[in-house]
Amino acid sequence: MKLYRIGAIGAETPVAEIAGARYDVSNFGDFTPKFWAEDGVARIRRAVEDGRLTPLESADDARYGSPVVAPCSVICIGQNYAAHAAESGAEPPQHPIVFFKTPNTVAGPHDPVAIPTGSVKTDWEVELCIVVGRQAFALQSVEDARECIGGYVLANDLSERTYQMEVSGGQWSKGKCLPGYMPLGPYIVTPDEFDPSDVAIRSWVNGEPRQDSRTSDMIFDCATLVQDLSQYMQLEPGDVISTGTPEGVAFSGRFPYLAPGDTVRLEIEGLGVQEQQFTSWKEQ
């Protein structure tokens, strides 16, 4: 199943796509933590099987909003690809590196992104994200963790590197929490239709290749991350876990940082494509 939201900002319609048919699932509520806590995916499946939903007409021209709504937490993993750790000047971590983004960083996959006035080091990071499907705490195995995954979604974990590294005070959140710096989507894919273990993950800036890797290069896989995180925090339904980015970012020194007028395109095999236009803050 694919879950997505289409329409103007603040007026999106939640949609489920099953076997190529699209359904308006507004009657099940939006894709908030409540949707996941109340087993929304299973309820939609039953409604389709019972013939209680009517297929939608094509909506290919509609704006896509973030398919994740109002997450309690956006949890991010740093340096989870060995080559990216190396280009950052670090050894591969022995334990997952964790930082947080604020929920108001979440934006639609194709929404424009405004670079703050005076910022000169905004960086792209294509990432595979986990959407937590059920509450998880102190999980005993990766098998238990796998059962807590509600779906997967593409993200751009945008970073402002001056804020993150030079004026951080020893933590990364200053460079991670700018408005719109976490585009998600276009859709969530449920685990029965997506295997995260070995898929292509790529990015381009102004049409030029930047990142080109596979998720098999992750140091800690998705279920391992969920199991590990659950030892230190209670994961809630609808939380987002961003699992790290491969090599090929501007922080490597090989490419210029983003500037107003630039376009970033990102893709994960099976999870669709994002594309953002970057503007200056005053153009908002």
C-alpha positions as CSV (number, residue, x, y, z in Angstrom):
1,M,0.0,0.0,0.0
2,K,1.1,3.6,-0.7
3,L,-0.2,6.4,1.5
4,Y,0.0,10.0,0.3
5,R,-1.7,13.4,0.7
6,I,-2.7,15.6,-2.2
7,G,-3.9,19.2,-2.3
8,A,-3.1,22.7,-1.2
9,I,-1.1,23.3,2.0
10,G,-3.4,22.8,4.9
11,A,-6.1,21.2,2.8
12,E,-4.6,17.9,1.7
13,T,-6.7,14.8,1.1
14,P,-5.3,11.5,2.5
15,V,-5.1,8.8,-0.2
16,A,-4.4,5.1,-0.2
17,E,-3.2,3.3,-3.3
18,I,-3.7,-0.5,-3.5
19,A,-2.9,-2.5,-6.6
20,G,-2.9,0.6,-8.7
21,A,-6.3,1.9,-7.5
22,R,-6.5,5.1,-5.5
23,Y,-9.0,5.7,-2.7
24,D,-9.9,8.8,-0.7
25,V,-9.5,7.7,2.9
26,S,-10.5,10.9,4.7
27,N,-13.0,8.9,6.7
28,F,-10.1,7.2,8.5
29,G,-8.6,10.6,9.5
30,D,-5.3,12.1,8.3
31,F,-2.0,10.3,8.6
32,T,-1.3,11.5,12.1
33,P,0.1,9.5,15.1
34,K,-3.6,8.5,15.8
35,F,-3.9,6.9,12.4
36,W,-0.9,4.6,13.2
37,A,-1.9,3.9,16.8
38,E,-5.4,2.8,15.6
39,D,-4.0,0.4,13.0
40,G,-5.1,2.6,10.1
41,V,-3.5,0.5,7.4
42,A,-5.4,-2.6,8.4
43,R,-8.6,-0.7,8.6
44,I,-8.2,0.6,5.1
45,R,-7.4,-2.8,3.8
46,R,-10.6,-4.2,5.3
47,A,-12.7,-1.4,3.9
48,V,-11.3,-2.0,0.4
49,E,-11.9,-5.7,0.7
50,D,-15.5,-5.0,1.8
51,G,-16.1,-2.6,-1.1
52,R,-16.7,0.3,1.1
53,L,-14.3,2.7,-0.7
54,T,-14.7,4.3,-4.1
55,P,-11.7,4.7,-6.3
56,L,-10.5,8.2,-7.1
57,E,-10.0,9.6,-10.5
58,S,-6.4,10.5,-11.6
59,A,-4.7,13.1,-9.4
60,D,-1.4,13.3,-11.2
61,D,-1.3,17.1,-11.4
62,A,-2.1,17.7,-7.7
63,R,0.5,19.0,-5.1
64,Y,1.8,16.3,-2.8
65,G,2.0,17.2,0.9
66,S,4.1,15.3,3.4
67,P,2.6,11.9,3.9
68,V,3.6,12.1,7.6
69,V,1.5,14.5,9.7
70,A,2.4,15.9,13.0
71,P,5.0,13.3,14.2
72,C,5.9,13.5,17.9
73,S,9.6,13.0,17.0
74,V,11.8,13.2,14.0
75,I,14.8,11.1,14.9
76,C,17.9,11.1,12.7
77,I,20.9,8.9,12.5
78,G,24.3,10.3,11.6
79,Q,27.1,8.8,9.6
80,N,25.3,5.5,8.9
81,Y,27.1,4.9,5.6
82,A,30.8,4.1,5.9
83,A,31.8,6.2,2.9
84,H,29.9,9.2,4.2
85,A,31.5,8.9,7.6
86,A,34.9,8.8,5.8
87,E,34.1,11.9,3.7
88,S,33.1,13.6,7.0
89,G,36.5,12.8,8.5
90,A,35.2,10.2,10.9
91,E,35.6,6.5,11.6
92,P,32.5,4.4,11.1
93,P,30.5,4.6,14.4
94,Q,30.3,1.7,16.8
95,H,26.8,2.7,17.9
96,P,24.2,4.7,16.1
97,I,24.7,8.5,16.3
98,V,21.4,10.1,17.1
99,F,20.1,13.7,16.7
100,F,16.7,15.2,16.4
101,K,14.9,17.6,14.1
102,T,11.8,19.5,15.2
103,P,8.5,18.4,13.7
104,N,8.0,21.7,12.0
105,T,10.8,21.0,9.6
106,V,8.6,18.5,7.8
107,A,7.4,19.7,4.3
108,G,6.0,18.3,1.1
109,P,8.4,16.6,-1.3
110,H,8.2,19.2,-4.0
111,D,7.7,22.4,-1.9
112,P,10.2,25.2,-2.4
113,V,12.8,25.6,0.4
114,A,13.9,29.0,1.6
115,I,17.6,29.4,2.6
116,P,17.9,31.7,5.6
117,T,19.4,35.1,5.1
118,G,23.2,34.9,5.5
119,S,23.3,31.2,5.2
120,V,26.1,29.9,2.9
121,K,26.3,26.2,3.7
122,T,22.9,24.5,3.1
123,D,23.6,20.9,2.2
124,W,21.4,18.1,0.7
125,E,21.1,14.6,2.1
126,V,19.0,11.9,0.5
127,E,17.7,9.5,3.2
128,L,15.5,6.5,3.7
129,C,13.1,7.1,6.6
130,I,11.2,4.7,8.7
131,V,7.6,5.5,9.9
132,V,7.0,3.9,13.3
133,G,3.8,1.9,13.2
134,R,3.3,1.1,16.8
135,Q,4.7,2.1,20.2
136,A,8.1,0.6,20.9
137,F,10.2,0.5,24.0
138,A,13.0,-1.9,25.2
139,L,12.5,-4.2,22.3
140,Q,14.3,-7.5,22.8
141,S,15.1,-8.4,19.2
142,V,15.3,-7.1,15.7
143,E,12.4,-9.3,14.8
144,D,10.3,-7.5,17.4
145,A,11.6,-4.2,15.9
146,R,10.6,-5.1,12.4
147,E,7.0,-5.6,13.5
148,C,7.0,-2.0,14.7
149,I,7.7,-0.5,11.3
150,G,4.7,1.0,9.7
151,G,6.3,2.0,6.4
152,Y,9.1,3.7,4.6
153,V,9.4,7.2,3.0
154,L,12.0,9.2,1.1
155,A,13.5,12.4,2.8
156,N,15.9,15.2,2.2
157,D,17.6,15.7,5.5
158,L,18.7,19.3,4.7
159,S,21.5,20.7,6.9
160,E,23.0,24.1,7.4
161,R,26.7,23.2,8.1
162,T,27.8,26.5,9.6
163,Y,25.1,26.3,12.2
164,Q,25.6,22.5,12.6
165,M,29.4,22.4,13.0
166,E,30.8,25.9,13.7
167,V,28.3,27.5,16.1
168,S,26.7,24.3,17.4
169,G,27.9,24.3,21.0
170,G,28.7,20.7,20.6
171,Q,25.4,19.3,19.1
172,W,24.0,19.3,15.6
173,S,20.4,20.5,16.0
174,K,21.1,24.2,15.2
175,G,21.9,23.2,11.6
176,K,19.0,20.7,11.3
177,C,15.8,22.5,12.5
178,L,15.2,25.3,9.9
179,P,11.6,25.5,8.5
180,G,11.1,23.2,5.6
181,Y,14.4,21.4,6.0
182,M,12.9,17.9,6.1
183,P,10.9,17.3,2.9
184,L,9.1,13.9,3.1
185,G,7.4,11.9,0.4
186,P,5.9,11.6,-2.1
187,Y,4.4,8.6,-0.4
188,I,4.8,6.1,2.4
189,V,5.1,2.5,1.3
190,T,4.1,-0.3,3.7
191,P,6.6,-3.1,4.5
192,D,4.8,-5.7,2.5
193,E,5.6,-3.8,-0.6
194,F,9.1,-2.5,0.1
195,D,12.3,-4.2,1.2
196,P,14.8,-1.6,2.5
197,S,17.8,-3.9,2.5
198,D,19.3,-3.2,-0.9
199,V,17.8,-0.4,-3.1
200,A,19.4,2.5,-5.0
201,I,19.6,5.8,-3.3
202,R,20.6,8.9,-5.4
203,S,20.6,12.7,-5.5
204,W,21.3,15.4,-8.2
205,V,21.9,19.1,-8.0
206,N,20.9,21.1,-11.0
207,G,20.9,17.9,-13.0
208,E,24.4,16.8,-12.0
209,P,24.9,13.6,-10.1
210,R,25.8,13.9,-6.4
211,Q,25.0,10.8,-4.4
212,D,24.7,7.3,-5.9
213,S,24.7,4.4,-3.5
214,R,22.7,1.5,-2.2
215,T,21.0,0.9,1.2
216,S,23.1,-2.3,1.5
217,D,25.9,0.1,2.5
218,M,24.2,1.2,5.7
219,I,26.2,0.3,8.8
220,F,23.0,-0.2,10.9
221,D,20.0,-1.6,9.0
222,C,16.4,-0.4,9.6
223,A,15.3,-3.0,12.1
224,T,18.5,-2.8,14.0
225,L,18.0,1.0,14.4
226,V,14.5,0.6,15.7
227,Q,15.6,-2.0,18.2
228,D,18.6,0.1,19.3
229,L,16.6,3.3,19.7
230,S,14.0,1.6,21.7
231,Q,16.6,0.9,24.4
232,Y,16.9,4.7,25.0
233,M,13.6,6.2,24.2
234,Q,9.9,5.2,23.7
235,L,9.1,5.4,20.0
236,E,5.6,6.5,19.3
237,P,3.3,5.7,16.4
238,G,3.9,8.1,13.5
239,D,7.4,9.0,14.6
240,V,10.0,9.3,11.8
241,I,13.4,7.8,11.9
242,S,15.8,9.1,9.2
243,T,18.5,6.4,8.7
244,G,21.4,8.4,7.3
245,T,22.8,9.6,4.0
246,P,25.5,8.1,1.6
247,E,28.6,9.9,0.4
248,G,28.3,12.8,-2.1
249,V,27.2,15.8,0.0
250,A,28.7,19.3,-0.1
251,F,30.3,18.9,3.3
252,S,32.8,16.5,1.6
253,G,34.4,19.6,0.0
254,R,33.9,18.1,-3.5
255,F,30.8,20.2,-4.4
256,P,29.5,23.7,-3.7
257,Y,26.7,24.3,-1.2
258,L,23.2,25.1,-2.3
259,A,22.2,28.7,-3.3
260,P,19.0,30.3,-4.3
261,G,18.0,29.2,-7.8
262,D,19.4,25.6,-7.3
263,T,17.3,22.5,-7.8
264,V,17.8,19.3,-5.9
265,R,16.3,16.0,-7.1
266,L,16.3,12.8,-4.9
267,E,15.3,9.3,-5.5
268,I,15.1,6.0,-3.7
269,E,14.2,3.0,-5.7
270,G,10.6,2.0,-4.8
271,L,9.9,5.2,-2.8
272,G,9.6,7.7,-5.6
273,V,11.2,11.0,-6.4
274,Q,11.4,14.5,-4.8
275,E,12.5,17.8,-6.3
276,Q,12.9,21.1,-4.5
277,Q,13.6,24.6,-5.8
278,F,15.7,26.7,-3.4
279,T,14.9,30.3,-2.9
280,S,16.2,33.1,-0.6
281,W,14.4,33.8,2.7
282,K,13.0,37.1,1.4
283,E,11.2,35.3,-1.5
284,Q,9.0,33.4,0.9
